[in-house]
Amino acid sequence: MWHECAWWLAICAVLLFARVAHAQDNYEIQVYGSETVAPKTTMLELHSNFTADGTKPLPGSPFAADRLYPTNHAEHETVEITQGVNSWSEVGFYIFTSLRDGQGWQWVGDHIRPRVRVPDSWHWPVGVSLSTEVGYQRRDFSTDTWTWEIRPIVDKQIGRWYFAVNPALERSFHGQTVNEGLGFSPNAKVSYDFNKYVTGGLEYYASYGSLRGFDSLHDQQQQFFPAIDLNVSPNWEINFGVGVGPTASTDHLIVKGIVGRRFDWTHHRTGSSDSLQ
């Protein structure tokens, strides 16, 4: 009973913290599953995203039409560090960087992301978790510098099939869209285990605009990523895909990769000595 009350208190804390947000603009392209990192475990991930066809600079200017650095041929490298807190919560931290010819390698911003999930002992028919994310991105890379996101996460494994949806809400509290209220940015994934090592599927990412009135299809951001997951070890996460953006406001071609490694800091006693796994 105490654990159930603590979980709901954590959700309330997340919602009270929720004040503001905006999308991460191709720095971390991932559909979240409901599982959290185990306690005394750290997950270290590198997100590598190359925009093969994106926004281009205006003539005589280093910026694109949106007054941001262009994304065409930009390499975005994001370090994600996630620490398990207990059996139903974790905290993640992101470091966003960008590398592009003529601009060098630049720091873009940082985000922090606490997350809680429904414990397995509740025996829900689907996995459910809730994350909130707040952080800063430099004005040259984002029209909104201070943003907030709240992301419900629902997933389910059915045989070899896996389904996940992330109907995220986001808000800006400093920048161009600060007066637009909450925006809706749903993500989803469907995948199939071809064997115990290879999983293939389709990932979908979108930003529809404000809940007060969605943007026209022309102005919405939508991306489709055929993607592969390699299940080489429980301690490793490997994902890569190629994404196509069919709308005018979306980067048209992105190649993404994720490599992650779990580090277990639990001490295991063997004879008179301890070891780290």
C-alpha positions as CSV (number, residue, x, y, z in Angstrom):
1,M,0.0,0.0,0.0
2,W,2.8,2.4,0.9
3,H,4.5,1.7,-2.5
4,E,1.3,2.5,-4.3
5,C,0.9,5.8,-2.4
6,A,4.5,6.7,-3.1
7,W,4.0,6.1,-6.8
8,W,1.0,8.4,-7.0
9,L,2.8,11.1,-4.9
10,A,5.7,10.9,-7.5
11,I,3.2,11.5,-10.3
12,C,1.8,14.5,-8.5
13,A,5.2,15.9,-8.1
14,V,5.9,15.5,-11.8
15,L,2.7,17.3,-12.6
16,L,3.3,20.1,-10.2
17,F,6.8,20.5,-11.7
18,A,5.3,20.7,-15.1
19,R,5.2,24.3,-16.1
20,V,6.4,24.3,-19.7
21,A,8.1,22.6,-23.5
22,H,9.2,22.0,-27.0
23,A,10.6,19.1,-29.1
24,Q,14.2,18.2,-29.1
25,D,14.6,18.8,-32.8
26,N,16.4,15.7,-33.9
27,Y,18.9,15.5,-31.0
28,E,17.3,12.4,-29.4
29,I,15.1,10.4,-31.7
30,Q,13.6,7.6,-29.6
31,V,10.2,6.1,-28.7
32,Y,10.3,5.4,-25.0
33,G,9.4,2.0,-23.5
34,S,7.8,1.8,-20.1
35,E,10.7,0.1,-18.3
36,T,12.9,2.2,-16.1
37,V,16.6,1.6,-15.3
38,A,17.1,-0.7,-12.3
39,P,18.3,0.8,-9.0
40,K,22.1,0.9,-8.6
41,T,22.4,0.8,-12.4
42,T,23.5,3.6,-14.8
43,M,22.6,3.6,-18.5
44,L,24.9,5.5,-20.8
45,E,23.7,6.2,-24.3
46,L,25.1,8.0,-27.4
47,H,22.5,9.3,-29.9
48,S,24.0,10.0,-33.3
49,N,21.7,11.7,-35.9
50,F,22.9,12.9,-39.3
51,T,20.5,15.1,-41.3
52,A,21.2,14.3,-45.0
53,D,18.5,16.6,-46.2
54,G,17.4,19.5,-43.9
55,T,17.1,23.2,-43.7
56,K,19.6,25.3,-45.7
57,P,21.2,28.7,-45.0
58,L,19.8,31.8,-46.7
59,P,22.1,33.5,-49.2
60,G,24.7,35.5,-47.4
61,S,23.6,34.4,-44.0
62,P,24.7,31.6,-41.6
63,F,21.1,31.0,-40.6
64,A,18.1,29.3,-42.3
65,A,14.7,30.9,-42.9
66,D,13.6,30.1,-39.3
67,R,16.6,32.2,-38.0
68,L,18.2,29.0,-36.7
69,Y,21.4,27.3,-37.7
70,P,20.6,25.1,-40.7
71,T,20.2,21.4,-40.1
72,N,21.4,20.2,-43.6
73,H,24.4,18.0,-43.2
74,A,24.5,18.6,-39.5
75,E,25.6,15.8,-37.1
76,H,23.8,15.9,-33.8
77,E,25.5,14.0,-30.9
78,T,23.6,13.6,-27.7
79,V,24.9,11.9,-24.5
80,E,22.2,10.5,-22.3
81,I,23.0,9.4,-18.7
82,T,20.2,7.6,-16.8
83,Q,20.4,6.5,-13.2
84,G,18.0,4.1,-11.6
85,V,16.6,5.4,-8.4
86,N,14.4,2.5,-7.2
87,S,12.4,-0.3,-8.8
88,W,9.9,2.2,-10.3
89,S,11.8,5.4,-11.0
90,E,14.9,6.9,-12.7
91,V,16.5,10.2,-13.6
92,G,18.0,11.0,-17.0
93,F,20.3,13.8,-18.1
94,Y,21.0,14.9,-21.7
95,I,23.9,16.8,-23.2
96,F,23.0,18.1,-26.8
97,T,25.8,18.9,-29.3
98,S,25.9,19.8,-33.0
99,L,28.7,19.5,-35.6
100,R,28.4,21.1,-39.0
101,D,30.9,22.4,-41.6
102,G,31.7,26.0,-41.0
103,Q,30.3,26.0,-37.4
104,G,32.5,23.5,-35.7
105,W,31.3,21.3,-32.8
106,Q,29.0,23.3,-30.5
107,W,27.2,22.7,-27.3
108,V,23.5,23.1,-27.8
109,G,21.9,22.6,-24.4
110,D,21.0,20.3,-21.5
111,H,17.8,18.6,-20.3
112,I,16.9,16.6,-17.1
113,R,14.2,14.0,-17.2
114,P,12.8,12.2,-14.1
115,R,10.5,9.2,-14.8
116,V,8.2,6.9,-12.8
117,R,6.4,3.7,-13.9
118,V,3.6,1.5,-12.7
119,P,5.3,-1.3,-10.6
120,D,5.1,-4.9,-11.9
121,S,3.3,-5.9,-8.6
122,W,0.2,-4.0,-9.8
123,H,-0.2,-6.5,-12.7
124,W,-1.5,-4.0,-15.2
125,P,-2.2,-5.5,-18.7
126,V,0.1,-2.9,-20.3
127,G,3.3,-1.2,-19.3
128,V,2.8,2.4,-18.2
129,S,5.2,5.1,-17.2
130,L,5.3,8.9,-17.1
131,S,8.3,11.2,-17.7
132,T,8.8,14.9,-17.5
133,E,11.6,16.8,-19.1
134,V,12.8,20.3,-18.6
135,G,15.8,22.1,-20.1
136,Y,17.6,24.7,-22.1
137,Q,18.7,25.0,-25.7
138,R,20.6,27.9,-27.2
139,R,18.6,30.4,-29.3
140,D,20.8,29.7,-32.4
141,F,19.5,26.1,-32.4
142,S,15.9,26.4,-31.1
143,T,13.2,29.1,-31.3
144,D,12.3,28.2,-27.7
145,T,15.2,28.2,-25.2
146,W,13.6,27.0,-22.0
147,T,11.1,24.2,-22.5
148,W,9.2,21.5,-20.7
149,E,7.6,18.2,-21.8
150,I,5.4,15.6,-20.1
151,R,5.3,12.2,-21.8
152,P,2.9,9.4,-20.9
153,I,4.3,6.0,-22.1
154,V,2.2,2.9,-22.8
155,D,3.7,-0.3,-24.3
156,K,2.9,-4.0,-24.7
157,Q,4.7,-7.1,-25.9
158,I,2.4,-9.6,-27.6
159,G,4.3,-12.6,-28.8
160,R,6.9,-11.3,-31.2
161,W,5.1,-8.0,-31.7
162,Y,5.9,-4.9,-29.7
163,F,3.7,-1.8,-29.5
164,A,4.5,1.6,-27.8
165,V,2.8,5.0,-27.8
166,N,4.1,8.3,-26.3
167,P,1.4,11.0,-26.6
168,A,3.7,13.8,-25.4
169,L,2.6,17.3,-24.4
170,E,5.1,20.1,-24.5
171,R,5.3,23.8,-23.7
172,S,7.7,26.7,-23.9
173,F,8.2,29.2,-21.2
174,H,10.8,31.3,-23.0
175,G,10.8,31.8,-26.8
176,Q,8.7,32.0,-29.9
177,T,5.8,29.7,-28.9
178,V,5.5,30.8,-25.3
179,N,2.0,32.1,-25.9
180,E,0.7,29.0,-27.8
181,G,0.1,26.9,-24.7
182,L,0.5,23.1,-24.8
183,G,1.6,21.4,-28.0
184,F,0.9,17.8,-29.0
185,S,3.8,15.7,-30.1
186,P,2.9,12.0,-30.4
187,N,5.4,9.2,-31.0
188,A,4.8,5.6,-31.7
189,K,6.6,2.3,-32.5
190,V,5.6,-1.1,-33.9
191,S,8.2,-3.8,-34.1
192,Y,8.6,-7.5,-34.7
193,D,11.2,-9.9,-33.4
194,F,12.6,-11.7,-36.4
195,N,14.8,-13.8,-34.1
196,K,16.3,-13.4,-30.7
197,Y,19.0,-11.0,-32.0
198,V,17.2,-8.8,-34.6
199,T,14.0,-6.7,-34.2
200,G,12.7,-4.6,-37.1
201,G,9.9,-2.1,-37.1
202,L,8.5,1.4,-37.8
203,E,8.9,4.5,-35.6
204,Y,6.7,7.6,-36.0
205,Y,7.5,11.1,-34.6
206,A,5.3,14.1,-35.0
207,S,4.6,17.6,-33.7
208,Y,1.1,18.7,-34.6
209,G,1.2,22.1,-33.0
210,S,-0.9,23.8,-30.2
211,L,-3.8,22.0,-28.6
212,R,-5.8,25.2,-29.3
213,G,-5.6,24.4,-33.0
214,F,-3.3,22.1,-34.8
215,D,-1.0,23.4,-37.5
216,S,-1.9,22.8,-41.1
217,L,-0.4,19.6,-42.5
218,H,2.2,21.8,-44.4
219,D,3.4,23.2,-41.1
220,Q,3.3,20.0,-39.0
221,Q,6.4,18.0,-38.4
222,Q,6.1,14.3,-39.2
223,Q,8.8,11.6,-39.6
224,F,8.7,7.9,-40.3
225,F,11.7,5.8,-39.4
226,P,12.1,2.1,-40.5
227,A,14.4,0.9,-37.7
228,I,16.4,-2.1,-36.5
229,D,17.1,-3.1,-32.9
230,L,20.0,-5.5,-32.3
231,N,19.5,-7.6,-29.1
232,V,23.1,-8.6,-28.6
233,S,23.0,-8.5,-24.7
234,P,20.7,-7.3,-21.9
235,N,23.4,-4.8,-21.0
236,W,23.5,-3.2,-24.5
237,E,21.0,-1.2,-26.5
238,I,21.6,-0.8,-30.2
239,N,19.1,0.9,-32.6
240,F,19.5,2.5,-36.0
241,G,17.2,3.7,-38.7
242,V,16.6,6.0,-41.6
243,G,13.8,8.6,-41.3
244,V,11.8,10.3,-44.0
245,G,10.0,13.6,-43.4
246,P,7.1,14.0,-45.8
247,T,5.9,17.5,-44.8
248,A,7.5,20.8,-45.8
249,S,8.4,21.7,-42.2
250,T,10.2,18.5,-41.5
251,D,13.8,17.6,-42.2
252,H,13.4,15.3,-45.2
253,L,16.1,12.6,-44.6
254,I,17.8,11.7,-41.3
255,V,20.0,8.7,-40.4
256,K,20.0,7.9,-36.7
257,G,21.8,5.5,-34.4
258,I,21.7,4.7,-30.7
259,V,24.3,2.8,-28.7
260,G,23.7,2.3,-25.0
261,R,25.4,0.3,-22.2
262,R,24.1,-0.5,-18.8
263,F,26.5,-0.5,-15.8
264,D,25.5,-2.4,-12.7
265,W,27.1,-0.9,-9.5
266,T,25.8,-3.7,-7.3
267,H,28.7,-5.3,-5.4
268,H,28.7,-9.1,-5.7
269,R,30.8,-10.8,-3.0
270,T,33.0,-13.7,-4.3
271,G,35.1,-15.1,-1.5
272,S,36.8,-12.2,0.3
273,S,36.6,-9.7,-2.6
274,D,33.9,-7.6,-4.3
275,S,33.5,-7.1,-8.0
276,L,31.5,-4.7,-10.2
277,Q,29.5,-5.9,-13.1
